[in-house]
């Protein structure tokens, strides 16, 4: 049975491995490594890198599929936080990461066959995070669906 943490770890691994192939060449972006992406709540006070991604589980619904399986619909929030530049640069950088993620997910909605389906349901932009003007963020809401067999 695939667990929720396995699905979150798979999403993290795919972002690390594949996101860079969707970067827009006009806007220079730093590669994402294990140091830039956490399965955690966004912590702006402890951002060690100028670009951080946070995968935050939100809630899950389960629907009975059969007597031996359920369909899991897990909703998560993915945050892109950027700092260390002027506001104009931060806006471009945050949206460039979002655009790359959007294209990456559209081209790999099953996370390499690990789940049945992933989709973006919503996106919010925050020009200043928590009264700190030099940090900008994008919050992406995702729905991840897979069969939980037991």
C-alpha positions in Angstrom: 0.0 0.0 0.0 1.3 3.5 -0.9 1.4 5.7 2.1 0.9 9.5 2.2 4.5 10.1 3.1 5.7 7.9 0.2 3.5 10.0 -2.2 4.9 13.3 -0.8 8.5 12.0 -1.0 7.9 11.0 -4.7 6.6 14.4 -5.5 9.7 15.9 -3.8 12.0 13.6 -5.7 10.4 14.5 -9.1 10.6 18.2 -8.4 14.3 17.8 -7.6 15.0 15.7 -10.7 12.8 17.2 -13.3 11.9 20.8 -12.6 15.1 22.2 -14.1 14.2 20.9 -17.5 11.2 23.3 -17.6 13.1 26.5 -16.6 12.6 29.5 -18.9 16.0 30.4 -20.2 15.2 34.2 -20.0 15.0 34.1 -16.2 18.0 32.6 -14.4 16.8 30.1 -11.7 18.8 28.1 -9.3 18.6 24.3 -9.5 16.5 22.7 -6.8 18.2 20.2 -4.5 17.3 18.4 -1.3 18.5 21.6 0.6 15.8 23.7 -1.2 12.7 21.6 -0.7 11.2 20.4 2.5 8.0 18.5 3.4 7.2 21.0 6.1 5.3 24.2 6.9 7.0 27.3 5.3 9.5 28.7 7.8 10.6 32.1 6.6 12.8 32.7 9.6 15.0 29.7 8.8 15.2 30.0 5.0 18.8 29.0 4.3 18.5 29.4 0.6 17.2 32.3 -1.5 14.7 29.9 -3.1 12.8 27.4 -1.0 10.0 25.0 -1.7 7.7 23.6 1.0 5.3 20.7 0.5 2.6 20.9 3.2 0.0 18.2 3.5 -3.5 19.8 3.9 -6.3 17.2 4.1 -7.3 13.9 2.5 -10.6 12.3 1.6 -11.1 8.6 1.0 -13.7 6.9 -1.1 -14.3 3.2 -1.1 -13.3 1.6 -4.4 -13.7 -2.0 -3.6 -13.6 -4.2 -0.5 -9.8 -4.3 -0.8 -9.1 -0.7 -1.8 -9.9 3.0 -1.4 -9.3 6.0 -3.6 -7.3 8.6 -1.7 -7.6 12.2 -2.7 -4.9 14.1 -0.9 -4.8 17.8 -1.0 -1.5 19.6 -0.4 -0.1 23.0 -0.6 3.2 23.7 -2.4 4.9 27.0 -1.5 7.6 28.7 -3.6 9.4 31.3 -1.5 12.0 33.6 -3.0 14.2 36.2 -1.3 17.5 38.0 -1.8 16.7 40.4 -4.6 14.6 43.4 -5.5 10.9 43.0 -5.6 10.7 43.0 -9.4 13.3 40.2 -9.6 11.5 38.2 -6.9 8.2 38.4 -8.8 9.8 37.1 -12.0 11.6 34.3 -10.1 8.6 33.1 -8.2 6.4 33.0 -11.4 9.2 31.3 -13.3 9.3 28.5 -10.7 5.5 28.2 -10.8 5.5 28.1 -14.6 8.2 25.4 -14.7 6.2 23.4 -12.0 3.0 23.8 -14.0 4.6 22.4 -17.2 6.4 19.7 -15.3 3.2 18.5 -13.7 1.2 18.7 -16.9 3.8 16.4 -18.5 3.9 14.0 -15.6 0.5 13.8 -14.0 1.1 10.3 -12.6 4.4 11.2 -10.9 6.2 8.6 -13.1 3.3 6.1 -12.7 3.4 6.2 -8.9 -0.1 7.7 -8.5 -3.2 7.8 -10.7 -3.4 11.6 -11.1 -2.1 14.9 -9.9 -3.6 18.3 -10.7 -3.2 21.9 -9.7 -6.5 23.3 -8.3 -5.5 26.8 -7.3 -2.6 29.3 -7.1 -2.2 32.4 -4.9 0.6 35.0 -5.1 1.9 36.8 -2.0 4.0 39.9 -2.9 5.3 40.2 0.7 5.3 37.4 3.2 4.4 38.2 6.8 5.4 41.9 6.6 8.8 41.1 5.1 8.9 43.0 1.8 12.0 41.2 0.4 10.3 37.7 0.5 7.7 36.8 -2.1 5.7 33.6 -2.4 3.4 31.5 -4.5 1.1 29.0 -2.9 -0.1 26.2 -5.2 -2.9 23.9 -4.2 -2.7 20.4 -5.6 -4.8 17.3 -5.5 -3.1 13.9 -5.6 -5.2 10.8 -6.3 -4.2 7.2 -6.0 -5.6 3.8 -5.1 -4.8 2.5 -1.6 -4.9 -1.3 -1.8 -4.9 -3.2 1.5 
